Amino acid sequence: MFDLEPFPRRSFLKATAASLAATQIGPLIMPRAYSESESQPWYKTAYRRAVIDMHISDWDDKFLSEVDPNQFVSTLKKSKAQSIVLYCHSHVGLFNHPTEIGQQHRGLKGRNLTQVLIDACHEAGIAVVLYTSLIHDDWAFDHHPDWAMKTADGTPWGKGGRYRLVCPNSPGYREYVRSWTQEICEKFDFEGMRFDMTFWVGVCYCDSCQKRFTEEVGGEIPRTVDWFEEKWVALQRKREEWLADFASIPSGTVRKLKPEASVEHQSSTYPLNWTFGVAAPLIEQNDFLQGDFYGDALQGSFVRKLLEELTPNKPFAYETSFSVSLHDHTGKKSKDLLKAKAASSIADQAAFVFIDAIDPIGTVNPNAHERMGEVFEDLMGYYSNLGGERVRDVAIYYSLESKFDFRGNGSSVANPNRDDSHTEAAMQAARWLISNHIPFGVVSKKSLVDLSGIKVLVLPNINMMDEEEAELIRDWVRQGGSLYASGCTSLVTKTGRRHPDFMLSDVFGVSIDEPVWEDKEHYLSPTTVGRELLSEWTQKYPAYVKGD
């Protein structure tokens, strides 16, 4: 789930990277592949999970015409997955069951595919998490153009792209989401519900957003990025708040009507830049976090530790495609690569989720599930030992309000700077720690009250910090903790107010005369104390550094 035009969500992920009911699955109810009780929800024991993508439109009568529940579930069972993310709705906005709220996929000809597949999966002992798509909804966009997200010049977001976008602040769309969530809860029995694509793609200037901004902040929505301008920063805080407020509609509906079911929203956006508007307020709308990522081992290690820190309940889930990319559904990753990713998830106490995709006609390729079955079988002996707490000497501090770069000040919202000096610095710190075999974790503001066991706290370009964070860090240093800080850490508040000096200058032991945000060229020679670390350089032959 990282394919936005013109702003690809996967840029980070890649860089760092009816008639179907005619036959029964079997005469007996199979034992559950997962364990569930009143005190133990399904996700607590389901470490092997699957997704079968079904973003299939209905312009061709053959699409979804050959879905066979026997073939679907018998293929899924080969993977040894304990749960399945089952599509009842997708980015195209069509439902896979009869609906009085929206539009059913015409290729299904009135068949209740959602119910048939739920029954088949349950008979096989597989937990069902129903999939729906938020904000990315072609049908809603086409039938309700007044719901569309708008750019600064009034153009609808997503127009002409693969998927069209509707605004989470639109009253009509909010009621539409509440209504179809209620309908799904009343129609079906399931273990969980996943709401995908809960994020902004940029700043929206539709009438609903402008009205809400005027009422809650005042004036017009800013059109220039400026992280020192309190109105611009107020807009960003509101975008984070509004997104969580919107997410509370479907989450709250499920929790009211299906209190035993889990709720999750797409979580791979937490380490993405400010334009997505994903921050701490969204977390409480999830029972656990899961995110799909497509990058290298460094990215995987960092984001798993981040999700571990942020998730309301464990285990969190790490997700990636079985195929080489989500655009190539027949190109397979090697068994060794898949096993490495699944084993890395075990090392970080995460559930592993593989993504397959249904063929447009409705069949499932057995090759993917056979290979994943081999991968999970090889690792089966480890799952019973998962649990416990991470042992770490170092923690990287991650600030969900700092995912930008001050060098973007002055850029137009029509073409904004999306650089993120905080996440980049955090990833570089992770790279260094991994290369030196130093056990580390990732912490956020909620963990500052108890940093026991951590010897060093890394503050990587924390672009914005509040007084509470600064005081908690200061207290920890007084108790013997050591800091590494970079960039402008603790210079700017979360409202955009710039202090004359670092809030943590007393514990840093340094003050700032004049901050410089642009890259500068430097030559550094070691002091007596630093000679051991810079042994390759001298005052005559200093090290070259380009940075801020």
C-alpha positions in Angstrom: 0.0 0.0 0.0 2.4 2.6 -1.1 1.5 3.7 -4.6 0.4 7.3 -4.7 0.5 9.5 -7.8 2.2 11.9 -7.9 3.6 11.4 -4.4 4.5 7.7 -4.1 4.2 6.5 -0.5 6.6 3.7 -1.4 9.4 6.2 -2.1 10.4 5.8 1.5 9.6 2.1 1.5 11.8 1.3 -1.5 14.7 3.6 -0.6 15.8 2.9 2.9 12.9 0.9 -0.5 -24.2 -17.1 -4.3 -23.1 -19.4 -7.0 -19.8 -19.6 -5.2 -21.5 -21.4 -2.3 -22.4 -24.4 -4.4 -19.6 -26.5 -2.9 -18.4 -26.9 0.7 -14.9 -26.7 2.0 -15.4 -29.8 4.1 -17.9 -31.5 6.3 -16.2 -30.7 9.6 -15.2 -27.5 11.4 -11.4 -27.4 11.4 -9.4 -26.6 14.6 -8.4 -22.9 14.7 -5.0 -22.1 13.4 -5.0 -19.3 16.0 -6.0 -19.1 19.6 -8.8 -16.8 20.8 -10.5 -16.4 24.1 -12.2 -13.6 26.1 -8.8 -12.5 27.4 -6.7 -13.5 24.3 -7.7 -11.9 21.0 -6.8 -13.6 17.7 -3.8 -11.4 16.9 -2.0 -12.4 20.1 -1.2 -15.9 18.7 -1.4 -15.4 14.9 2.2 -14.7 13.9 1.8 -16.1 10.4 -0.6 -13.9 8.4 -1.6 -13.3 4.7 -3.1 -10.7 2.6 -4.6 -11.4 -0.9 -5.0 -8.0 -2.6 -8.3 -7.6 -4.6 -8.3 -4.0 -6.0 -10.3 -5.2 -9.0 -12.6 -2.9 -11.0 -15.6 -4.1 -12.9 -15.2 -2.7 -16.4 -14.6 -6.2 -17.8 -17.3 -8.9 -17.2 -14.5 -11.5 -16.7 -13.1 -9.8 -13.6 -13.8 -11.8 -10.4 -15.9 -14.3 -12.5 -13.9 -17.3 -11.5 -13.6 -16.9 -7.7 -13.9 -20.4 -6.2 -13.9 -20.6 -2.4 -12.5 -24.1 -2.4 -9.5 -23.0 -4.5 -9.1 -19.8 -2.5 -8.9 -21.5 0.9 -7.1 -24.7 -0.2 -4.4 -22.4 -1.7 -4.3 -20.2 1.4 -3.9 -23.3 3.6 -0.7 -24.2 1.8 0.9 -21.1 3.2 0.2 -22.1 6.8 -1.1 -18.6 7.5 -3.2 -18.3 10.6 -5.2 -15.3 9.4 -6.2 -13.6 6.2 -7.0 -10.0 5.3 -10.1 -10.6 3.2 -11.3 -7.8 0.9 -14.9 -6.8 1.2 -14.1 -3.3 -0.3 -11.1 -1.8 -2.1 -9.6 1.3 -3.6 -11.9 1.1 -6.6 -14.8 1.7 -4.1 -16.8 -1.4 -4.9 -18.1 -3.9 -2.4 -17.8 -7.7 -2.7 -21.3 -8.3 -1.3 -24.8 -6.9 -1.8 -25.0 -3.4 -0.2 -27.7 -0.8 0.4 -25.0 1.9 1.0 -22.7 1.8 -2.0 -22.1 -0.2 -5.2 -21.4 -3.9 -5.4 -18.8 -5.2 -8.0 -20.9 -5.9 -11.1 -18.9 -9.0 -12.0 -20.2 -10.8 -8.9 -23.8 -10.5 -10.2 -25.3 -10.2 -6.8 -23.4 -13.0 -5.1 -22.3 -12.5 -1.5 -18.6 -13.2 -2.1 -17.6 -11.7 1.3 -19.9 -14.2 3.2 -18.8 -17.2 1.2 -15.1 -16.6 1.8 -15.6 -15.8 5.5 -17.4 -19.1 5.9 -14.8 -21.0 4.0 -11.9 -19.4 6.0 -13.6 -20.1 9.3 -14.2 -23.7 8.4 -10.5 -24.0 7.7 -9.7 -22.4 11.1 -8.3 -19.2 9.6 -9.0 -15.9 11.3 -10.7 -13.3 9.1 -9.8 -9.6 9.0 -12.0 -7.7 6.7 -10.3 -5.1 4.4 -11.8 -1.7 3.5 -10.2 1.4 1.9 -10.5 4.9 3.2 -10.0 8.2 1.3 -8.8 6.2 -1.8 -12.2 5.5 -3.2 -12.9 5.7 -7.0 -16.7 5.1 -6.7 -17.2 7.8 -4.0 -15.1 10.3 -6.0 -17.0 9.6 -9.2 -20.5 9.7 -7.7 -19.9 12.6 -5.2 -17.5 15.1 -6.7 -18.2 17.5 -3.8 -16.4 15.0 -1.5 -13.1 15.3 -3.4 -9.8 16.5 -1.9 -8.7 19.7 -3.5 -5.2 21.1 -4.3 -4.4 24.8 -3.6 -5.7 25.7 -7.1 -8.9 23.8 -6.7 -8.0 20.7 -8.7 -9.3 17.4 -7.3 -6.5 15.3 -5.9 -6.0 12.0 -7.8 -7.9 13.2 -10.9 -6.5 11.2 -13.8 -4.5 8.9 -11.5 -5.0 5.3 -10.8 -7.1 6.0 -7.7 -9.1 9.0 -6.8 -9.2 10.7 -3.4 -12.0 12.0 -1.2 -11.6 14.2 1.9 -11.9 12.9 5.4 -13.4 16.3 6.5 -16.3 16.0 4.0 -19.5 15.5 6.1 -21.1 13.4 3.3 -18.1 11.1 3.1 -17.8 10.7 6.8 -21.5 9.6 7.0 -20.9 7.3 4.1 -18.0 5.6 5.9 -20.0 5.3 9.1 -22.9 3.7 7.2 -21.0 1.1 5.3 -18.9 0.2 8.4 -22.2 -0.3 10.3 -23.6 -2.4 7.5 -20.5 -4.7 7.4 -20.6 -5.1 11.2 -24.3 -6.1 11.1 -23.9 -8.5 8.1 -20.8 -10.5 9.0 -18.9 -12.3 11.7 -15.2 -11.6 11.7 -12.2 -11.4 13.9 -10.9 -8.0 12.9 -11.3 -5.1 10.5 -8.6 -3.3 8.6 -9.0 0.3 7.4 -6.4 1.0 4.8 -5.0 4.3 3.4 -5.8 6.5 6.5 -3.6 9.4 5.5 -3.5 12.7 3.7 -1.6 12.9 0.4 -1.0 16.6 0.8 -2.7 19.7 2.1 -6.4 19.8 1.2 -8.1 23.1 0.3 -11.7 21.8 -0.2 -14.6 23.8 1.3 -14.9 21.4 4.2 -11.2 21.8 5.2 -11.3 25.6 4.8 -14.5 25.8 6.9 -13.0 23.7 9.7 -9.7 25.6 9.7 -11.5 29.0 9.9 -13.6 27.8 12.8 -10.8 26.2 14.8 -7.8 28.3 13.9 -9.0 31.4 12.0 -8.3 32.8 8.5 -7.3 31.1 5.3 -5.4 27.8 5.0 -1.7 28.8 4.5 -0.2 28.2 1.0 3.5 28.5 2.0 5.5 26.0 4.0 7.1 27.8 7.0 7.9 25.8 10.2 8.7 29.0 12.1 5.2 30.4 11.3 2.7 29.4 14.0 -0.3 29.4 11.7 1.4 26.9 9.3 2.4 24.7 12.2 -1.2 25.0 13.6 -2.4 23.7 10.3 -0.1 20.7 10.5 -1.3 19.9 14.1 -4.9 20.2 12.8 -4.3 17.8 9.9 -2.9 15.3 12.4 -5.9 15.8 14.7 -8.5 15.8 11.9 -7.2 12.5 10.5 -7.5 10.8 13.9 -11.0 12.3 14.3 -12.0 10.8 11.0 -10.5 7.4 11.8 -12.5 7.4 15.0 -15.7 7.1 13.0 -15.1 3.6 11.5 -13.0 2.5 14.5 -15.7 3.6 16.9 -18.4 2.0 14.9 -16.6 -1.4 15.0 -15.9 -1.1 18.7 -19.5 -0.3 19.4 -21.1 -3.1 17.2 -18.3 -5.7 17.3 -16.5 -5.1 20.6 -14.7 -8.5 20.3 -13.2 -7.6 16.9 -9.8 -5.9 16.5 -9.4 -2.6 14.6 -6.4 -1.5 12.6 -5.4 1.3 10.3 -2.6 1.4 7.8 0.6 2.1 9.9 3.4 2.2 7.4 2.9 6.0 7.2 4.2 6.7 10.8 7.8 7.1 9.5 6.8 9.1 6.4 7.1 12.9 6.0 4.7 15.6 7.2 2.5 15.6 4.1 0.8 12.4 5.2 -0.3 14.0 8.5 0.2 10.8 10.5 1.2 11.3 14.1 0.4 10.2 17.7 -3.4 11.1 17.6 -4.0 8.3 15.1 -2.5 5.5 17.3 -5.4 5.1 19.7 -7.7 4.2 16.8 -5.8 0.9 16.4 -5.7 -2.2 18.6 -2.3 -3.0 17.2 -0.1 -1.5 14.4 0.8 -3.1 11.1 2.6 -1.7 8.2 3.8 -2.8 4.7 7.4 -2.0 3.8 9.5 -2.8 0.7 13.0 -1.6 1.6 16.2 -3.2 2.7 17.3 -4.8 6.0 18.1 -1.4 7.5 14.7 -0.1 6.9 13.1 -3.2 8.2 15.1 -3.2 11.4 14.3 0.5 12.1 10.5 0.4 11.3 9.9 -2.8 13.2 11.5 -1.2 16.3 9.4 1.9 15.7 6.1 0.0 15.4 7.1 -2.0 18.5 7.4 1.3 20.4 4.1 2.8 19.1 1.7 -0.1 19.0 -1.1 -0.1 21.6 -0.9 -3.9 21.9 1.6 -6.6 20.9 2.5 -8.2 18.7 2.6 -5.6 15.9 2.8 -6.8 12.4 5.5 -6.3 9.7 4.2 -6.7 6.1 5.7 -7.1 2.7 4.9 -8.5 -0.7 5.6 -12.0 -1.8 6.2 -10.7 -5.3 9.3 -8.7 -6.3 7.0 -5.6 -6.2 3.3 -4.8 -6.0 3.4 -4.0 -9.7 4.7 -7.4 -10.6 2.3 -10.0 -9.2 4.0 -13.0 -10.9 7.6 -12.2 -10.1 8.5 -14.1 -7.0 11.0 -13.2 -4.2 13.4 -16.0 -3.5 12.7 -18.4 -0.6 15.9 -17.2 1.1 14.8 -13.6 0.9 11.4 -14.3 2.2 12.8 -16.4 5.0 15.2 -13.7 6.0 12.3 -11.2 6.2 10.1 -13.6 8.2 13.0 -14.5 10.5 13.8 -10.8 11.1 10.2 -10.4 12.2 10.7 -13.2 14.7 13.8 -11.5 16.0 11.8 -8.3 16.6 8.8 -10.2 18.1 6.6 -9.2 15.2 3.9 -11.1 13.2 4.9 -11.5 9.6 2.4 -10.7 6.9 2.9 -11.6 3.3 1.0 -9.9 0.5 -0.2 -11.9 -2.5 -2.7 -10.7 -5.2 -5.7 -12.3 -6.7 -5.7 -12.7 -10.5 -8.3 -10.3 -12.0 -10.5 -13.2 -13.0 -10.6 -14.3 -9.4 -8.1 -17.2 -9.1 -5.2 -17.4 -6.6 -1.7 -18.5 -7.7 -0.7 -21.5 -5.6 3.0 -20.9 -6.1 3.1 -18.0 -3.7 1.4 -19.9 -0.9 3.4 -23.1 -1.4 6.6 -21.1 -1.1 5.4 -19.2 2.0 4.3 -22.6 3.5 7.9 -23.8 3.2 9.2 -20.6 4.8 6.8 -20.8 7.7 7.5 -24.5 8.2 11.2 -23.8 8.4 10.6 -21.3 11.2 7.8 -23.1 13.0 9.9 -24.0 16.0 10.5 -20.4 17.0 6.9 -19.1 17.3 6.2 -20.7 20.6 9.1 -18.9 22.2 8.1 -15.3 21.2 7.4 -12.7 23.9 9.4 -10.8 26.5 10.9 -7.4 26.4 13.7 -6.0 24.2 17.2 -5.7 25.7 18.9 -2.6 24.4 21.8 -0.3 25.5 20.9 2.6 23.2 17.6 4.1 22.2 16.9 6.3 19.2 14.3 9.0 20.0 11.6 9.4 17.3 9.4 12.5 17.2 6.3 12.2 15.1 6.0 16.0 14.9 9.6 16.4 13.5 9.2 14.7 10.1 10.3 17.6 7.9 13.3 19.7 7.1 13.7 23.4 8.0 15.3 23.9 4.6 11.8 23.5 3.1 10.7 26.8 4.6 9.4 29.1 1.9 8.4 26.4 -0.5 4.9 26.5 -2.0 2.3 24.0 -0.9 1.7 23.4 -4.6 5.2 21.9 -4.8 6.3 21.5 -1.2 9.6 20.3 0.2 9.1 16.8 1.4 12.6 16.2 2.9 12.7 14.7 6.4 16.0 15.4 8.1 14.7 13.8 11.3 13.9 10.4 9.9 17.0 10.5 7.7 19.2 11.1 10.8 17.4 8.4 12.8 18.0 5.9 10.0 21.7 6.8 9.9 22.0 6.4 13.6 20.4 2.9 13.2 22.8 2.1 10.4 25.8 2.9 12.6 24.5 1.0 15.6 23.8 -2.1 13.5 27.2 -2.0 11.9 28.8 -1.9 15.4 26.6 -4.7 16.8 25.1 -2.4 19.5 21.6 -3.5 20.6 19.2 -0.6 20.3 15.5 0.2 20.3 13.4 3.2 19.2 11.5 5.2 21.8 8.9 8.0 21.5 7.6 10.6 24.0 5.5 8.0 25.8 8.6 6.2 26.9 10.5 9.2 28.3 9.0 8.6 31.8 10.9 5.3 32.1 14.2 4.9 30.2 15.5 2.3 32.6 18.2 0.0 31.0 19.1 2.6 28.4 22.6 4.0 28.6 22.6 6.3 25.7 19.7 8.3 24.1 20.2 9.5 20.5 18.3 12.7 19.6 18.6 12.7 15.8 17.6 16.2 14.4 14.6 16.5 16.7 13.1 19.4 14.7 10.4 20.2 17.3 10.3 19.5 21.0 8.0 20.6 23.8 9.0 21.6 27.4 7.7 18.3 28.8 10.0 16.3 26.6 13.0 18.5 27.4 12.4 18.2 31.2 12.0 14.4 31.1 15.3 14.1 29.1 17.0 16.5 31.5 15.9 14.5 34.5 17.2 11.3 32.9 20.6 12.8 32.2 20.7 13.9 35.9 20.2 10.3 36.8 23.3 9.3 34.8 22.0 8.9 31.2 24.2 10.0 28.2 22.9 11.9 25.2 23.9 12.2 21.6 22.1 15.1 19.8 22.3 16.4 16.3 20.9 19.3 14.2 18.7 21.8 15.9 17.4 19.4 18.6 15.3 21.3 21.2 15.6 24.7 19.5 12.0 24.9 18.2 8.7 24.1 20.0 5.9 22.1 18.5 4.0 25.3 17.8 6.8 26.7 15.6 8.3 29.1 18.2 12.1 29.3 17.9 14.0 29.7 21.2 17.2 31.9 21.3 19.1 28.8 22.5 18.6 25.1 22.8 16.1 24.1 25.5 18.7 21.4 26.5 21.7 23.7 26.3 22.4 23.0 30.0 22.8 19.3 29.4 24.4 19.6 26.0 27.1 21.8 27.4 26.9 24.1 24.3 24.8 27.1 23.2 24.0 28.2 19.7 24.9 31.7 18.4 23.1 31.6 15.1 21.4 28.5 13.5 22.3 27.8 9.9 19.9 25.6 8.0 21.7 25.4 4.7 24.4 22.9 3.9 27.9 24.2 4.6 31.3 22.7 3.8 33.5 22.1 6.8 36.9 20.7 7.5 37.3 19.0 10.9 40.5 18.1 12.7 40.5 16.0 15.8 41.1 17.3 19.3 43.2 15.4 21.8 40.0 13.8 23.2 38.6 12.9 19.7 41.8 11.7 18.2 40.9 8.0 18.7 37.7 8.5 16.8 39.3 10.5 14.0 42.6 8.7 13.8 42.7 8.9 10.0 42.8 12.7 10.0 45.1 15.4 11.4 45.1 19.2 11.6 47.1 19.3 8.4 44.9 16.8 6.6 41.4 17.3 8.1 38.2 15.5 7.4 35.8 17.0 4.9 32.1 17.3 5.9 29.2 18.8 4.1 26.1 19.4 6.1 24.2 21.8 8.2 
